[in-house]
Amino acid sequence: MVTVDTNQTQAPVHLHPAARELSQLPTEERLQRIRADRWIGYPKARAAVERMEVLFGWPRKQRMPNLLLIGPTNNGKSMIIERFRRTHPTVTGAAGENIPVLCMQMPAEPSALRFYTALLSAIGAPLPPQRRLPEAERLALSLLREVEVRVLVIDEIHNVLAGPGEKRREFLNLLRFLGNELRVPLVGVGTREAYLAVGSDDQLENRFEPFILPLWEVGDEARSLLASFAASFPLRRPSQIDTQDMTQYLLARSEGTIGELARLLTAAAVVAVETGEERINHRTLTLADYLGPSERRRIFEKQLL
């Protein structure tokens, strides 16, 4: 594929201000910027961050409110959490570290010891020499207070369903204990199964407010999202991807998740720079190095035969 670098004396007005400056960079630098993660502040994402900001400022009391961020895999949950975390970064001072927002991942097996081990790892603390539950729990609670955590984010919380009934109940009790003991909001992040897990415990269900990130459908919100993507890629010609027909095509090909959509558009933007097309259109989308989830699954299953 031939690389073409188009010279332009004025920055394109169809781009966001930051992207205008990037559009004047050399080809290889632009490709690096195109491939980087980008925050697209669509209404649902902004509302989720705002809801977590409310929790962040909540006064400590006996029963703290919690949030359950639910959505299909690859539909923007992790990006929203990362946006929120970056708003409240870790601060290192003379008195030690302050971690206002601590993010951890639920272990694949929902056991209390594995959970506290993952929690200590997220803090960056050394693990107890003898990995027994009482010591791990005491150390984790002590350090959470010491670093002054104000919101605890638990990703992949649907993994709690992986255990048998007794283990699942034990872990749900742990979540309830953690909220009561620390008096900080918990934010659970996961798929639909996360709601089923929390919903199996009446007390936890009452404490966790669900916030749903559904699959994208054709409409004004999706077209606005595509317009934001188009304005964020440092391409030197306008990408008309927010039309009705193009919205239907892109959502069908990406199967309605923002992660797949971003992956498809990024691949098309790379082609646009490398070919000199300088815009996302049907040609660059056709040439894009991208297969949708169902296509990838079919190829994988065919290789197994």
C-alpha positions in Angstrom: 0.0 0.0 0.0 1.4 3.4 -1.0 1.6 6.0 1.7 0.6 9.5 0.6 1.1 12.6 2.8 -1.1 15.4 1.7 0.2 18.9 2.4 -2.3 21.5 3.6 -1.7 25.1 4.6 -4.8 25.5 6.8 -6.1 23.1 9.5 -9.4 21.5 8.5 -12.4 23.2 10.1 -14.5 20.0 10.2 -12.4 18.6 13.1 -12.3 19.3 16.8 -9.6 21.8 17.7 -7.2 19.2 19.1 -7.6 17.0 16.0 -7.0 20.0 13.7 -3.5 20.4 15.1 -2.9 16.6 14.8 -4.0 16.6 11.2 -0.9 18.6 10.3 1.5 16.0 11.7 3.5 13.6 9.5 1.9 10.4 8.4 3.4 8.1 11.0 2.6 10.4 13.9 -1.0 10.7 12.7 -1.3 7.0 12.5 -0.2 6.6 16.0 -2.7 9.2 17.2 -5.5 7.5 15.2 -4.7 4.2 16.8 -4.7 5.6 20.3 -7.7 5.3 22.6 -10.1 8.3 22.5 -12.9 9.5 24.8 -16.1 10.2 23.0 -18.4 11.9 25.5 -21.8 10.8 24.3 -24.8 11.5 26.6 -25.0 8.1 28.3 -21.3 8.1 29.0 -21.4 11.6 30.5 -24.4 10.7 32.6 -22.6 7.6 34.0 -19.5 9.7 34.9 -21.8 12.3 36.5 -23.5 9.7 38.5 -20.2 8.4 39.8 -19.2 12.0 40.7 -22.3 12.2 42.8 -21.2 9.0 44.7 -17.7 10.4 45.0 -19.0 13.4 46.9 -21.5 11.5 49.1 -21.1 12.0 52.8 -20.0 8.9 54.7 -22.9 7.3 56.5 -24.0 3.8 57.6 -25.6 2.8 54.4 -23.9 4.1 51.3 -25.4 4.2 47.8 -23.8 2.0 45.1 -23.9 1.8 41.4 -24.1 -1.1 38.9 -22.8 -0.2 35.5 -24.2 -2.8 33.1 -23.8 -3.4 29.4 -22.8 -5.9 26.8 -19.1 -6.8 26.4 -17.1 -4.1 24.5 -19.7 -1.4 24.9 -17.7 1.3 26.6 -17.9 0.4 30.3 -14.1 0.3 30.8 -13.6 3.6 29.0 -16.2 5.3 31.3 -14.5 3.9 34.4 -11.1 5.0 33.2 -12.4 8.5 32.5 -13.8 8.7 36.0 -10.6 7.4 37.5 -8.4 9.9 35.7 -10.5 12.7 37.1 -9.4 11.6 40.6 -5.8 10.4 40.1 -3.6 8.9 42.7 -1.6 11.5 44.6 1.8 10.7 46.3 2.7 13.0 49.2 4.9 13.1 52.3 2.2 11.1 54.2 2.0 8.4 51.6 -0.3 7.6 48.7 -3.9 8.8 48.4 -6.0 6.7 46.0 -9.4 8.4 45.9 -10.8 6.0 43.2 -9.5 2.4 43.4 -10.3 0.1 40.5 -9.9 -3.7 40.8 -11.0 -6.7 38.8 -13.2 -9.4 40.2 -11.3 -12.8 40.4 -12.6 -15.5 38.0 -13.4 -17.6 41.1 -15.5 -15.7 43.7 -13.7 -16.6 46.9 -13.0 -14.1 49.7 -9.3 -14.8 49.8 -8.9 -14.3 46.1 -10.9 -11.1 46.3 -8.8 -9.6 49.0 -5.6 -10.7 47.2 -6.8 -8.9 44.1 -7.7 -5.8 46.2 -4.2 -5.7 47.7 -2.7 -6.0 44.3 -4.7 -3.1 43.0 -3.5 -1.0 45.9 0.1 -2.0 45.1 0.6 -3.6 48.5 2.8 -6.6 49.2 0.8 -9.7 49.8 0.9 -11.3 53.3 3.5 -14.1 53.5 0.9 -16.5 54.7 -2.1 -16.0 52.5 -4.9 -16.6 55.0 -8.2 -14.9 54.9 -8.2 -13.1 58.3 -4.8 -11.5 57.7 -5.6 -10.6 54.1 -8.9 -9.0 55.2 -7.4 -7.0 58.0 -4.6 -5.7 55.8 -6.9 -4.8 52.9 -9.3 -2.9 55.2 -6.5 -1.1 56.9 -4.8 0.0 53.7 -8.1 1.1 52.1 -8.6 3.4 55.0 -4.9 4.5 54.9 -5.0 5.5 51.2 -8.4 7.2 51.8 -10.4 5.4 49.1 -13.6 7.2 48.4 -15.0 5.0 45.6 -14.2 1.3 45.0 -14.8 0.1 41.5 -15.1 -3.6 41.0 -14.9 -4.6 37.3 -16.1 -8.0 35.9 -18.4 -8.3 38.9 -20.5 -10.9 37.0 -17.7 -13.4 37.8 -19.5 -13.8 41.1 -21.8 -16.2 39.2 -18.9 -18.5 38.5 -19.0 -20.1 41.9 -21.5 -22.6 43.4 -24.5 -21.3 45.4 -22.8 -21.4 48.8 -19.6 -19.6 47.6 -21.8 -17.1 45.7 -23.8 -16.2 48.9 -20.5 -15.9 50.8 -19.2 -13.4 48.3 -22.3 -11.4 48.2 -22.1 -11.2 52.0 -18.6 -10.0 51.6 -19.7 -7.1 49.4 -22.3 -6.1 51.9 -19.8 -6.2 54.7 -17.3 -4.2 52.7 -19.8 -1.4 52.1 -20.8 -1.3 55.7 -17.3 -1.4 57.1 -15.7 1.2 54.9 -18.7 3.4 54.3 -17.6 4.1 50.7 -19.7 3.7 47.6 -19.1 0.6 45.5 -19.4 0.6 41.7 -19.9 -2.8 40.1 -19.1 -3.1 36.4 -20.2 -6.0 34.3 -22.6 -7.6 31.9 -26.3 -8.5 32.3 -25.2 -11.4 34.5 -23.9 -8.8 37.0 -27.5 -7.6 37.7 -28.6 -11.2 38.1 -25.8 -11.8 40.6 -26.6 -8.8 42.7 -30.4 -9.3 42.3 -30.1 -12.7 43.9 -29.5 -10.9 47.2 -32.4 -8.6 48.3 -30.3 -6.3 50.5 -27.7 -5.9 47.8 -30.2 -5.3 45.1 -31.7 -2.4 47.1 -28.3 -0.9 47.5 -27.1 -1.0 43.9 -28.7 1.3 41.4 -28.5 -0.2 37.9 -27.2 2.0 35.1 -27.7 0.4 31.7 -25.5 0.9 28.6 -27.6 -0.8 25.9 -26.6 -1.8 22.4 -26.6 1.1 19.9 -29.6 1.5 17.6 -30.1 3.6 14.5 -31.3 7.1 15.6 -30.2 10.6 16.4 -27.9 9.5 19.3 -26.0 7.1 17.1 -25.7 9.7 14.3 -24.4 12.2 16.8 -21.9 9.6 18.1 -20.6 9.0 14.5 -20.3 12.7 13.9 -18.1 13.0 17.1 -15.9 10.1 15.9 -15.6 11.8 12.5 -14.5 15.1 14.1 -11.9 13.3 16.4 -9.8 11.5 13.7 -7.1 13.8 12.3 -8.2 13.3 8.7 -7.9 16.2 6.2 -11.2 15.7 4.4 -14.7 15.5 6.0 -16.0 12.0 6.7 -19.7 11.8 6.1 -20.5 8.9 8.3 -23.5 10.3 10.2 -26.0 9.8 7.5 -29.0 7.4 8.0 -27.6 4.8 5.5 -24.1 4.9 6.8 -25.4 4.7 10.4 -27.3 1.5 9.6 -24.3 0.0 7.8 -21.8 0.8 10.6 -24.0 -0.4 13.4 -24.8 -3.6 11.5 -21.2 -4.3 10.8 -20.0 -3.5 14.4 -23.1 -5.3 15.9 -24.1 -2.3 18.0 -21.3 -2.0 20.5 -19.2 1.2 20.7 -15.9 -0.8 21.2 -16.4 -2.6 17.9 -17.5 0.6 16.2 -14.4 2.4 17.3 -12.3 -0.5 16.1 -13.9 -0.4 12.7 -13.6 3.3 12.3 -10.0 3.3 13.5 -9.1 0.7 10.9 -10.9 2.8 8.2 -9.1 6.0 9.3 -5.8 4.2 9.0 -6.6 3.2 5.4 -7.7 6.8 4.7 -4.3 8.2 5.7 -2.3 5.4 4.0 -4.1 5.7 0.7 -4.4 9.5 0.7 -8.2 9.3 0.7 -8.1 11.4 3.9 -11.7 10.5 4.9 -13.7 7.5 6.0 -16.1 6.4 3.3 -17.3 3.1 1.8 -14.0 2.6 0.0 -11.9 2.9 3.1 -14.4 0.9 5.2 -14.2 -1.9 2.6 -10.4 -1.9 2.7 -10.3 -1.7 6.5 -8.6 -4.5 8.4 -11.7 -5.4 10.4 -14.0 -8.3 10.9 -17.1 -8.1 13.1 -17.6 -10.3 16.1 -19.8 -12.8 14.3 -17.3 -13.0 11.3 -14.4 -13.6 13.7 -16.4 -16.3 15.5 -17.3 -18.1 12.3 -13.7 -18.1 11.1 -12.5 -19.4 14.5 -15.1 -22.2 14.6 -14.3 -23.1 11.0 -10.6 -23.5 12.0 -11.5 -25.8 14.8 -13.2 -28.3 12.4 
